[in-house]
Amino acid sequence: MTVINIVLVFICIGEFFYILHIRNQLTEWLDFLKSVHQMPERNYFVKGNGILADINYELNGILEKSRRQFVKLQKAETASRQLLTNLSHDVKTPLASLIGYLESLDSQTAKDREEYTHVAYRKALDLQELIDTLFQWFKLTSHEQLYQMKVYDINELTRELLIEHIPVFEKKQISFSVNIPDNECFINIDKMAYARIINNLLSNAVKHGKCSLIEIKIQESKDHVQVLVSNNGIAIPYNELPLIFQRLYKCDASRSETGNGLGLAIVRELITSMSGEITVQSAQGEMTTFCLTLPLIVRKN
């Protein structure tokens, strides 16, 4: 019995010191958590190699991830406020003009009323385009955009889209050149998204590039296809080339008198969502070329 009692005494003493150690660790952990709560922007370090040190390591990782997410949220909030501020101004301008022309219709002659009605109609179209662009952007950024991915012959699809723009080119006295192969070239895309991309690029060339010539070319390689949309309008400054696909970014006033800074950002979001990419080249005295690159589907005979 004496031996058993001695063993029990040692066990009790061991348990006592173990509980004391755990209590000290919990006290240290509590102090550590209080420090994190008071200054979450800092990283913290615990001495030793025990479980508290492991918890400390994991918690620092969680804190760092939370900080990065918080910074992203702050940037997103700032960008959203800027977006709403800019777009509210862009909406007010055509809306005020539209209301002004409509209010003046009754006091004008028949000839002036016809002209005012035509101008008011153009302002209404500008406003509609701006609202459509805004809704498109919010759908993309909120990941609510649904894609109907199907296999299409990009050569034939691009020809169909270009036909719709010919009246605009002729009205604006813009020459156009089309170099699209006759063979079939299959890619997996969303038809509406691709149409939006092409329409945005062509509209930008007409509205902001102030061009007299537009060229469309499609070239196929072993595993991808490139759609090149070029215009001879005002060149994009070299230092602005890396920035033009950012939302709300506008080039100099000579190119973007009526732009809202979302068109090319939408193009990049759409092409990226279809596993493609877009690049641009522009220099004074040369064509400005937007290059869409999309993966090619190779069909076996």
DOFILUM-890357 format. One record per residue (C-alpha): x, y, z; residue in one letter. Coordinates in pm, 1 decimal. Example, Ala and Ser with C-alpha at 12.3 -4.5 7.8 and 13.67 -1.06 7.14 Angstrom:
2
+----------+----------+----------+------+
|       px |       py |       pz | code |
+----------+----------+----------+------+
|   1230.0 |   -450.0 |    780.0 |    A |
|   1367.0 |   -106.0 |    714.0 |    S |
+----------+----------+----------+------+
//
This chain:
301
+----------+----------+----------+------+
|       px |       py |       pz | code |
+----------+----------+----------+------+
|      0.0 |      0.0 |      0.0 |    M |
|    288.6 |    231.1 |     76.5 |    T |
|    416.6 |    201.1 |   -280.5 |    V |
|     68.9 |    264.6 |   -420.3 |    I |
|     26.2 |    569.7 |   -198.7 |    N |
|    361.0 |    708.1 |   -311.4 |    I |
|    264.0 |    655.9 |   -677.1 |    V |
|    -70.7 |    827.7 |   -621.2 |    L |
|    104.4 |   1118.5 |   -450.7 |    V |
|    336.7 |   1161.9 |   -751.4 |    F |
|     40.5 |   1137.7 |   -987.6 |    I |
|   -145.7 |   1404.3 |   -792.3 |    C |
|    160.2 |   1627.8 |   -786.9 |    I |
|    200.9 |   1577.3 |  -1164.1 |    G |
|   -164.9 |   1656.9 |  -1225.5 |    E |
|   -136.7 |   1965.4 |  -1006.6 |    F |
|    159.3 |   2102.2 |  -1203.5 |    F |
|     -9.5 |   2009.1 |  -1534.8 |    Y |
|   -327.0 |   2193.1 |  -1435.7 |    I |
|   -115.5 |   2487.6 |  -1322.6 |    L |
|     62.1 |   2483.1 |  -1661.5 |    H |
|   -270.7 |   2473.9 |  -1847.0 |    I |
|   -399.9 |   2759.1 |  -1632.3 |    R |
|    -93.0 |   2967.3 |  -1712.3 |    N |
|   -134.3 |   2891.4 |  -2081.9 |    Q |
|   -502.0 |   2990.9 |  -2074.0 |    L |
|   -411.1 |   3313.0 |  -1894.2 |    T |
|   -145.8 |   3383.6 |  -2155.6 |    E |
|   -393.6 |   3298.7 |  -2432.6 |    W |
|   -653.9 |   3533.3 |  -2283.5 |    L |
|   -398.4 |   3814.4 |  -2269.0 |    D |
|   -303.9 |   3736.4 |  -2627.0 |    F |
|   -668.0 |   3752.6 |  -2745.5 |    L |
|   -719.2 |   4080.5 |  -2560.2 |    K |
|   -418.2 |   4225.8 |  -2742.0 |    S |
|   -556.0 |   4106.1 |  -3076.3 |    V |
|   -891.2 |   4262.9 |  -2998.8 |    H |
|   -732.0 |   4596.6 |  -2908.0 |    Q |
|   -488.8 |   4611.8 |  -3201.9 |    M |
|   -602.1 |   4372.4 |  -3481.1 |    P |
|   -368.2 |   4531.9 |  -3734.9 |    E |
|    -62.1 |   4377.5 |  -3568.4 |    R |
|     82.8 |   4028.5 |  -3581.0 |    N |
|    152.1 |   3857.6 |  -3248.2 |    Y |
|    406.8 |   3602.2 |  -3133.9 |    F |
|    396.7 |   3357.6 |  -2843.9 |    V |
|    709.1 |   3208.4 |  -2686.8 |    K |
|    759.7 |   2836.5 |  -2689.9 |    G |
|    648.4 |   2554.7 |  -2914.8 |    N |
|    328.6 |   2439.5 |  -2744.8 |    G |
|    -27.9 |   2438.4 |  -2861.4 |    I |
|    -59.9 |   2809.9 |  -2790.5 |    L |
|    216.9 |   2879.9 |  -3037.8 |    A |
|     29.5 |   2673.5 |  -3298.8 |    D |
|   -290.8 |   2863.0 |  -3224.8 |    I |
|    -96.7 |   3186.9 |  -3250.6 |    N |
|     35.2 |   3088.8 |  -3592.4 |    Y |
|   -310.8 |   2999.8 |  -3724.2 |    E |
|   -468.2 |   3311.1 |  -3576.7 |    L |
|   -206.7 |   3533.5 |  -3738.9 |    N |
|   -295.1 |   3372.4 |  -4071.6 |    G |
|   -664.6 |   3441.6 |  -4013.0 |    I |
|   -589.3 |   3801.6 |  -3917.8 |    L |
|   -376.8 |   3855.5 |  -4228.6 |    E |
|   -649.8 |   3714.1 |  -4452.8 |    K |
|   -909.2 |   3931.8 |  -4282.0 |    S |
|   -690.5 |   4240.0 |  -4331.2 |    R |
|   -656.3 |   4168.6 |  -4703.9 |    R |
|  -1030.7 |   4118.9 |  -4738.3 |    Q |
|  -1096.3 |   4439.9 |  -4545.3 |    F |
|   -864.1 |   4634.0 |  -4776.4 |    V |
|  -1044.3 |   4489.0 |  -5079.4 |    K |
|  -1380.0 |   4584.8 |  -4932.1 |    L |
|  -1257.6 |   4937.9 |  -4867.7 |    Q |
|  -1133.7 |   4968.4 |  -5226.0 |    K |
|  -1459.8 |   4824.2 |  -5358.1 |    A |
|  -1662.6 |   5065.3 |  -5145.6 |    E |
|  -1455.3 |   5360.9 |  -5263.6 |    T |
|  -1487.7 |   5250.0 |  -5625.5 |    A |
|  -1863.5 |   5200.2 |  -5585.9 |    S |
|  -1905.8 |   5549.5 |  -5443.5 |    R |
|  -1700.6 |   5690.5 |  -5728.0 |    Q |
|  -1903.8 |   5489.5 |  -5977.2 |    L |
|  -2233.7 |   5616.8 |  -5839.3 |    L |
|  -2104.8 |   5974.5 |  -5828.2 |    T |
|  -1980.7 |   5965.4 |  -6187.1 |    N |
|  -2285.0 |   5788.6 |  -6322.5 |    L |
|  -2526.9 |   6016.2 |  -6137.9 |    S |
|  -2359.9 |   6305.2 |  -6318.2 |    H |
|  -2368.8 |   6116.0 |  -6649.0 |    D |
|  -2739.2 |   6044.3 |  -6600.7 |    V |
|  -2830.1 |   6398.5 |  -6497.2 |    K |
|  -2670.1 |   6556.3 |  -6804.2 |    T |
|  -2873.2 |   6381.0 |  -7077.9 |    P |
|  -3181.2 |   6376.1 |  -6854.1 |    L |
|  -3167.3 |   6752.1 |  -6797.8 |    A |
|  -3117.9 |   6809.7 |  -7171.1 |    S |
|  -3406.1 |   6576.3 |  -7252.0 |    L |
|  -3639.8 |   6754.9 |  -7011.3 |    I |
|  -3527.9 |   7093.5 |  -7140.8 |    G |
|  -3598.5 |   7006.2 |  -7503.0 |    Y |
|  -3934.9 |   6850.6 |  -7416.8 |    L |
|  -4038.7 |   7157.9 |  -7215.9 |    E |
|  -3949.5 |   7383.8 |  -7509.5 |    S |
|  -4149.1 |   7192.8 |  -7770.6 |    L |
|  -4475.1 |   7382.5 |  -7718.2 |    D |
|  -4315.4 |   7723.0 |  -7777.6 |    S |
|  -4135.9 |   7632.0 |  -8102.0 |    Q |
|  -4238.5 |   7648.6 |  -8463.4 |    T |
|  -4324.4 |   7330.7 |  -8651.8 |    A |
|  -3972.6 |   7311.6 |  -8798.4 |    K |
|  -3807.4 |   7372.6 |  -8462.1 |    D |
|  -4037.1 |   7119.2 |  -8293.1 |    R |
|  -3923.5 |   6853.0 |  -8537.7 |    E |
|  -3559.4 |   6934.3 |  -8467.3 |    E |
|  -3614.9 |   6945.3 |  -8090.6 |    Y |
|  -3799.7 |   6613.6 |  -8101.9 |    T |
|  -3509.1 |   6458.0 |  -8290.3 |    H |
|  -3256.0 |   6590.8 |  -8037.8 |    V |
|  -3471.3 |   6473.5 |  -7745.4 |    A |
|  -3487.4 |   6128.7 |  -7902.5 |    Y |
|  -3107.2 |   6115.1 |  -7927.8 |    R |
|  -3075.3 |   6218.4 |  -7563.5 |    K |
|  -3321.6 |   5946.5 |  -7463.9 |    A |
|  -3113.2 |   5689.4 |  -7654.3 |    L |
|  -2797.1 |   5810.1 |  -7477.2 |    D |
|  -2971.3 |   5773.5 |  -7144.3 |    L |
|  -3095.5 |   5425.8 |  -7231.9 |    Q |
|  -2745.4 |   5319.0 |  -7336.1 |    E |
|  -2599.9 |   5448.3 |  -7011.1 |    L |
|  -2858.3 |   5263.8 |  -6800.6 |    I |
|  -2803.4 |   4942.2 |  -6998.8 |    D |
|  -2429.3 |   4972.1 |  -6944.8 |    T |
|  -2478.2 |   5028.8 |  -6572.8 |    L |
|  -2701.8 |   4722.6 |  -6533.8 |    F |
|  -2458.2 |   4512.8 |  -6735.8 |    Q |
|  -2168.8 |   4615.2 |  -6511.5 |    W |
|  -2354.8 |   4539.9 |  -6189.2 |    F |
|  -2460.5 |   4199.5 |  -6322.8 |    K |
|  -2098.1 |   4116.6 |  -6398.6 |    L |
|  -1952.7 |   4240.7 |  -6071.0 |    T |
|  -2223.6 |   4070.3 |  -5864.4 |    S |
|  -2163.8 |   3744.3 |  -6055.5 |    H |
|  -2527.4 |   3733.6 |  -6166.6 |    E |
|  -2435.5 |   3715.4 |  -6533.8 |    Q |
|  -2545.9 |   3380.4 |  -6676.3 |    L |
|  -2356.5 |   3244.3 |  -6976.1 |    Y |
|  -2506.7 |   3016.0 |  -7238.7 |    Q |
|  -2187.5 |   2858.1 |  -7365.5 |    M |
|  -2227.1 |   2688.4 |  -7704.0 |    K |
|  -2006.8 |   2603.4 |  -7998.6 |    V |
|  -2020.4 |   2861.9 |  -8278.0 |    Y |
|  -1836.8 |   2928.7 |  -8598.7 |    D |
|  -1673.4 |   3255.5 |  -8500.8 |    I |
|  -1613.0 |   3355.6 |  -8863.1 |    N |
|  -1981.4 |   3335.7 |  -8953.4 |    E |
|  -2095.2 |   3485.4 |  -8622.4 |    L |
|  -1863.5 |   3785.5 |  -8661.8 |    T |
|  -1987.7 |   3846.8 |  -9016.4 |    R |
|  -2346.0 |   3854.4 |  -8889.2 |    E |
|  -2254.9 |   4109.0 |  -8621.6 |    L |
|  -2067.2 |   4332.2 |  -8864.7 |    L |
|  -2364.3 |   4352.5 |  -9102.8 |    I |
|  -2560.5 |   4532.5 |  -8830.6 |    E |
|  -2294.0 |   4805.4 |  -8813.5 |    H |
|  -2263.7 |   4878.7 |  -9184.5 |    I |
|  -2543.5 |   5143.7 |  -9183.3 |    P |
|  -2365.8 |   5323.4 |  -8897.0 |    V |
|  -2032.6 |   5314.8 |  -9083.0 |    F |
|  -2194.9 |   5452.5 |  -9396.5 |    E |
|  -2379.1 |   5726.4 |  -9206.0 |    K |
|  -2056.3 |   5833.0 |  -9032.7 |    K |
|  -1864.3 |   5801.4 |  -9362.3 |    Q |
|  -1630.0 |   5545.3 |  -9210.5 |    I |
|  -1460.4 |   5302.9 |  -9446.9 |    S |
|  -1428.4 |   4944.3 |  -9330.1 |    F |
|  -1218.2 |   4646.4 |  -9423.6 |    S |
|  -1308.1 |   4287.0 |  -9335.9 |    V |
|  -1060.2 |   4000.9 |  -9352.4 |    N |
|  -1240.9 |   3689.5 |  -9228.6 |    I |
|  -1151.3 |   3344.3 |  -9361.8 |    P |
|  -1418.3 |   3144.9 |  -9545.5 |    D |
|  -1344.8 |   2824.1 |  -9354.5 |    N |
|  -1526.3 |   2727.5 |  -9034.2 |    E |
|  -1357.5 |   2808.5 |  -8703.6 |    C |
|  -1531.0 |   2674.0 |  -8394.2 |    F |
|  -1507.7 |   2818.1 |  -8043.6 |    I |
|  -1711.1 |   2775.5 |  -7725.3 |    N |
|  -1865.5 |   3110.9 |  -7631.3 |    I |
|  -2177.7 |   3288.2 |  -7516.6 |    D |
|  -2328.4 |   3445.8 |  -7828.2 |    K |
|  -2476.9 |   3748.3 |  -7650.5 |    M |
|  -2156.9 |   3816.5 |  -7457.9 |    A |
|  -1946.8 |   3799.2 |  -7775.8 |    Y |
|  -2192.1 |   4030.9 |  -7951.8 |    A |
|  -2162.1 |   4278.0 |  -7664.0 |    R |
|  -1782.9 |   4268.5 |  -7692.1 |    I |
|  -1777.5 |   4334.7 |  -8066.8 |    I |
|  -2045.6 |   4603.9 |  -8041.8 |    N |
|  -1855.3 |   4782.1 |  -7762.0 |    N |
|  -1527.0 |   4779.4 |  -7954.4 |    L |
|  -1687.3 |   4908.4 |  -8274.0 |    L |
|  -1893.5 |   5170.3 |  -8089.6 |    S |
|  -1582.2 |   5293.7 |  -7909.2 |    N |
|  -1401.3 |   5332.2 |  -8240.2 |    A |
|  -1689.2 |   5532.2 |  -8387.9 |    V |
|  -1771.5 |   5747.6 |  -8085.0 |    K |
|  -1437.7 |   5804.2 |  -7915.6 |    H |
|  -1170.2 |   5713.5 |  -8169.1 |    G |
|  -1298.3 |   5964.0 |  -8427.8 |    K |
|  -1177.6 |   5730.6 |  -8698.7 |    C |
|  -1230.9 |   5715.7 |  -9075.2 |    S |
|  -1130.9 |   5351.1 |  -9117.0 |    L |
|  -1214.4 |   5033.9 |  -8924.1 |    I |
|  -1054.5 |   4698.3 |  -8994.0 |    E |
|  -1175.0 |   4359.7 |  -8868.9 |    I |
|   -952.6 |   4056.7 |  -8905.2 |    K |
|   -973.5 |   3698.9 |  -8777.1 |    I |
|   -670.1 |   3474.0 |  -8771.0 |    Q |
|   -648.3 |   3115.2 |  -8656.1 |    E |
|   -354.2 |   2932.3 |  -8500.8 |    S |
|   -308.7 |   2579.1 |  -8370.8 |    K |
|   -497.7 |   2616.8 |  -8042.3 |    D |
|   -658.6 |   2960.7 |  -8042.0 |    H |
|   -821.8 |   3221.8 |  -8261.2 |    V |
|   -763.3 |   3598.0 |  -8259.9 |    Q |
|  -1017.6 |   3864.4 |  -8350.9 |    V |
|   -848.0 |   4195.5 |  -8433.5 |    L |
|  -1054.0 |   4515.5 |  -8431.8 |    V |
|   -851.2 |   4814.4 |  -8551.9 |    S |
|   -921.8 |   5180.7 |  -8624.7 |    N |
|   -716.4 |   5474.8 |  -8748.6 |    N |
|   -858.4 |   5724.5 |  -8501.9 |    G |
|   -691.4 |   5916.2 |  -8222.0 |    I |
|   -415.0 |   5706.7 |  -8067.1 |    A |
|   -427.6 |   5601.3 |  -7702.6 |    I |
|   -126.2 |   5743.8 |  -7514.1 |    P |
|    131.5 |   5479.0 |  -7427.8 |    Y |
|    109.9 |   5542.1 |  -7052.0 |    N |
|   -267.8 |   5489.6 |  -7061.2 |    E |
|   -265.4 |   5153.9 |  -7242.5 |    L |
|   -234.7 |   4943.5 |  -6922.1 |    P |
|   -522.6 |   5138.8 |  -6762.1 |    L |
|   -796.9 |   5151.0 |  -7023.6 |    I |
|   -963.4 |   4825.5 |  -6911.4 |    F |
|  -1003.4 |   4949.7 |  -6554.8 |    Q |
|  -1353.2 |   5051.5 |  -6455.6 |    R |
|  -1427.7 |   5423.3 |  -6458.1 |    L |
|  -1100.0 |   5496.5 |  -6637.1 |    Y |
|  -1132.5 |   5751.9 |  -6913.3 |    K |
|   -867.4 |   5851.8 |  -7162.7 |    C |
|   -792.4 |   6215.1 |  -7234.7 |    D |
|  -1083.0 |   6441.3 |  -7320.6 |    A |
|  -1006.2 |   6430.4 |  -7694.1 |    S |
|  -1108.2 |   6063.3 |  -7697.4 |    R |
|  -1376.1 |   6040.1 |  -7427.3 |    S |
|  -1610.3 |   6337.5 |  -7438.1 |    E |
|  -1914.7 |   6118.8 |  -7362.5 |    T |
|  -1761.4 |   5799.9 |  -7222.6 |    G |
|  -1855.1 |   5656.1 |  -6885.4 |    N |
|  -1543.7 |   5446.6 |  -6829.2 |    G |
|  -1728.8 |   5113.3 |  -6818.7 |    L |
|  -1735.8 |   4992.5 |  -7179.2 |    G |
|  -1388.4 |   4840.0 |  -7197.8 |    L |
|  -1408.8 |   4715.3 |  -6839.0 |    A |
|  -1721.1 |   4521.5 |  -6939.5 |    I |
|  -1540.7 |   4386.9 |  -7246.7 |    V |
|  -1256.4 |   4252.8 |  -7032.2 |    R |
|  -1495.4 |   4094.9 |  -6780.1 |    E |
|  -1689.9 |   3921.5 |  -7056.9 |    L |
|  -1388.8 |   3791.4 |  -7249.4 |    I |
|  -1221.3 |   3669.7 |  -6930.1 |    T |
|  -1535.3 |   3483.1 |  -6825.3 |    S |
|  -1519.4 |   3294.2 |  -7157.0 |    M |
|  -1157.4 |   3184.4 |  -7095.7 |    S |
|  -1020.3 |   3448.3 |  -7330.9 |    G |
|   -815.6 |   3763.4 |  -7302.3 |    E |
|   -794.8 |   4107.7 |  -7459.9 |    I |
|   -492.6 |   4323.6 |  -7535.0 |    T |
|   -447.1 |   4656.2 |  -7709.7 |    V |
|   -177.3 |   4823.2 |  -7917.0 |    Q |
|   -178.7 |   5188.4 |  -8012.5 |    S |
|     77.3 |   5443.5 |  -8125.0 |    A |
|     72.4 |   5783.4 |  -8289.6 |    Q |
|     42.4 |   5746.3 |  -8666.3 |    G |
|    -54.2 |   5378.1 |  -8642.3 |    E |
|   -377.1 |   5183.2 |  -8608.2 |    M |
|   -521.7 |   5121.3 |  -8263.3 |    T |
|   -580.5 |   4744.8 |  -8243.3 |    T |
|   -778.1 |   4548.4 |  -7988.3 |    F |
|   -694.5 |   4178.7 |  -7997.7 |    C |
|   -937.4 |   3918.5 |  -7862.3 |    L |
|   -784.0 |   3576.6 |  -7803.6 |    T |
|  -1009.8 |   3275.4 |  -7749.9 |    L |
|   -936.5 |   2902.6 |  -7723.8 |    P |
|  -1006.7 |   2708.1 |  -8040.3 |    L |
|  -1210.3 |   2386.5 |  -8056.4 |    I |
|  -1043.7 |   2137.4 |  -8284.9 |    V |
|  -1302.1 |   1913.6 |  -8445.1 |    R |
|  -1199.2 |   1571.8 |  -8569.8 |    K |
|  -1309.0 |   1468.5 |  -8915.3 |    N |
+----------+----------+----------+------+
//
